[in-house]
Amino acid sequence: MQQVTIHAAKTNLSKLIEAALSGEEIIIANGSRPVVRLVPVRQGAFKMGLLKGMLTGPGPDFLQPMAEDERDLWEGGP
């Protein structure tokens, strides 16, 4: 575990980030009092095609005109 002051953290932020990414625990202190811990953010696995095969049918055709009764519902008509 490495503890550094806020001033030292500002000066050496890039090095501290690299150390945290390699697994070292970095504590940033205000004077001698620890206040924060610098840790890497977990990278979630982004998966393309998560819903592939689960959606069926052609779905609505957004380029076709809407029926008058449906349009009236949207526009607040009679």
C-alpha positions as CSV (number, residue, x, y, z in Angstrom):
1,M,0.0,0.0,0.0
2,Q,1.3,3.4,-1.0
3,Q,0.1,6.6,0.8
4,V,0.7,10.0,-0.8
5,T,-0.5,13.5,0.0
6,I,-2.9,15.4,-2.2
7,H,-0.1,17.6,-3.5
8,A,2.0,14.5,-4.4
9,A,-1.0,12.9,-6.0
10,K,-1.6,15.9,-8.2
11,T,2.1,16.0,-9.2
12,N,2.3,12.2,-9.9
13,L,-1.2,11.3,-11.0
14,S,-0.2,9.4,-14.1
15,K,2.3,7.3,-12.2
16,L,-0.2,6.6,-9.5
17,I,-2.9,5.6,-12.0
18,E,-0.4,3.1,-13.6
19,A,0.4,1.7,-10.1
20,A,-3.3,1.3,-9.3
21,L,-3.9,-0.4,-12.7
22,S,-1.1,-2.9,-11.9
23,G,-2.8,-3.8,-8.7
24,E,-1.1,-1.6,-6.1
25,E,-3.4,0.1,-3.5
26,I,-3.0,3.9,-3.5
27,I,-4.2,5.9,-0.6
28,I,-4.4,9.7,-1.0
29,A,-4.2,11.6,2.3
30,N,-4.9,15.1,3.5
31,G,-1.9,15.7,5.5
32,S,-1.5,12.4,7.5
33,R,-5.2,11.6,7.4
34,P,-6.2,9.1,4.6
35,V,-9.2,10.4,2.7
36,V,-9.5,8.4,-0.6
37,R,-8.4,5.2,-2.2
38,L,-7.4,5.1,-5.9
39,V,-8.6,1.9,-7.5
40,P,-9.1,0.9,-11.2
41,V,-12.7,0.8,-12.6
42,R,-13.9,-2.6,-13.5
43,Q,-14.3,-2.9,-17.2
44,G,-17.6,-4.7,-18.0
45,A,-17.7,-6.9,-21.0
46,F,-19.9,-5.3,-23.7
47,K,-21.6,-7.9,-25.7
48,M,-22.9,-7.2,-29.2
49,G,-26.0,-9.0,-30.3
50,L,-27.3,-9.5,-26.8
51,L,-30.9,-9.9,-28.0
52,K,-30.1,-11.6,-31.3
53,G,-32.8,-14.2,-32.1
54,M,-35.0,-13.0,-29.2
55,L,-36.9,-10.4,-31.3
56,T,-39.3,-11.7,-33.8
57,G,-41.5,-10.3,-36.5
58,P,-41.0,-7.3,-38.7
59,G,-42.2,-4.8,-36.1
60,P,-43.9,-1.5,-36.9
61,D,-43.0,0.3,-40.1
62,F,-42.2,3.8,-39.0
63,L,-42.2,5.1,-42.5
64,Q,-45.8,4.3,-43.2
65,P,-48.6,6.7,-42.5
66,M,-50.4,6.1,-39.2
67,A,-54.1,5.1,-39.3
68,E,-56.4,8.1,-38.7
69,D,-57.8,6.7,-35.4
70,E,-54.3,6.1,-34.0
71,R,-53.2,9.5,-35.2
72,D,-56.2,11.1,-33.4
73,L,-55.1,9.4,-30.2
74,W,-51.6,10.9,-30.5
75,E,-52.8,14.3,-31.5
76,G,-55.7,14.5,-29.0
77,G,-58.3,14.6,-31.7
78,P,-61.9,13.4,-31.5
